[in-house]
């Protein structure tokens, strides 16, 4: 599970509620207009990645390609012509 805390911090959890070993801080984003828009396997490696969307017009998309709680790579995706929420 991915959580955005304080509008800037990305934290990941493996779903074991209350177990701090299953949770970790990943990165702080500089601009609070970026919001977590989804989780999915965007690079086909079988691991969950994090899709970010900047809520402006045109909307921008950015992907953290993850290896567990480590960012293994980063990518941009096509811009959206309309502003959308999560």
C-alpha positions as CSV (number, residue, x, y, z in Angstrom):
1,X,0.0,0.0,0.0
2,X,1.3,3.5,-0.8
3,X,0.4,6.5,1.4
4,X,1.1,10.1,0.9
5,X,1.7,11.8,4.3
6,X,1.9,15.5,5.1
7,X,1.2,16.1,1.4
8,X,4.8,15.4,0.5
9,X,6.1,12.1,1.9
10,X,5.7,8.7,0.2
11,X,5.5,5.8,2.5
12,X,5.0,2.1,1.5
13,X,3.6,-0.7,3.6
14,X,3.2,-4.4,2.9
15,X,-0.2,-4.4,4.7
16,X,0.9,-5.7,8.1
17,X,-0.9,-3.2,10.2
18,X,1.0,-2.1,13.3
19,X,4.2,-3.8,12.3
20,X,6.9,-1.2,11.6
21,X,9.1,-3.7,9.8
22,X,6.5,-3.8,7.0
23,X,6.5,0.0,6.4
24,X,9.1,2.5,5.1
25,X,9.6,6.0,4.0
26,X,10.6,6.3,0.4
27,X,10.9,10.0,-0.7
28,X,9.6,13.5,-0.1
29,X,8.2,15.2,-3.2
30,X,8.9,18.9,-3.6
31,X,5.5,20.0,-4.9
32,X,2.3,19.2,-3.1
33,X,0.4,19.3,-6.4
34,X,1.7,15.8,-7.1
35,X,-0.7,13.1,-5.8
36,X,-0.5,9.4,-5.8
37,X,-2.8,8.4,-8.7
38,X,-2.4,4.6,-8.7
39,X,-0.3,1.5,-8.1
40,X,0.4,-1.0,-10.8
41,X,3.2,-3.0,-12.6
42,X,4.1,-0.4,-15.2
43,X,7.4,-2.0,-16.3
44,X,6.4,-5.7,-16.4
45,X,8.8,-6.9,-13.7
46,X,6.0,-8.3,-11.5
47,X,6.5,-5.6,-8.8
48,X,4.2,-2.7,-7.8
49,X,5.1,0.7,-9.1
50,X,3.7,4.1,-8.0
51,X,1.9,6.4,-10.5
52,X,2.0,10.1,-9.6
53,X,-0.2,12.8,-11.2
54,X,0.3,16.5,-11.0
55,X,-3.2,18.1,-10.7
56,X,-2.8,21.0,-13.1
57,X,-4.0,21.5,-16.7
58,X,-2.5,19.8,-18.6
59,X,-2.0,17.1,-16.0
60,X,1.4,15.5,-15.8
61,X,2.2,11.9,-14.9
62,X,5.3,10.4,-13.4
63,X,6.1,6.8,-12.4
64,X,8.4,5.5,-9.7
65,X,9.5,2.1,-10.8
66,X,9.9,0.2,-7.5
67,X,11.9,-2.7,-6.2
68,X,10.3,-3.2,-2.8
69,X,10.6,0.1,-1.0
70,X,13.5,1.2,-3.2
71,X,13.0,3.4,-6.3
72,X,14.7,1.4,-9.1
73,X,13.9,3.9,-11.8
74,X,11.7,6.8,-12.8
75,X,9.7,7.5,-15.9
76,X,7.3,10.1,-17.3
77,X,4.1,9.1,-19.1
78,X,1.8,11.0,-21.5
79,X,0.2,14.2,-20.3
80,X,-3.5,14.3,-19.9
81,X,-5.4,17.1,-21.6
82,X,-8.0,17.4,-18.8
83,X,-7.6,17.7,-15.1
84,X,-8.6,14.7,-13.2
85,X,-8.7,13.7,-9.5
86,X,-7.6,10.4,-8.1
